Amino acid sequence: MSVARGVEVSDIQTLDPRDGGKFMFFNDPDGNPWAVQEVRGSVGDSPA
């Protein structure tokens, strides 16, 4: 997956669908790895 500004990011990963958390991963221009996590207010909430 590629974001509009040219940053390569991983596909969105759901580690456990029961907790509702989703992650994507990327490296910044210096090579530092990052993880972005979607966090819901409570388990079972719909994503915004």
Secondary structure, DSSP 8 states (H G I E B T S, - for coil): -B-TTS-BB---EES-TTTT-EEEEEE-TTS-EEEEEE--SSTT----
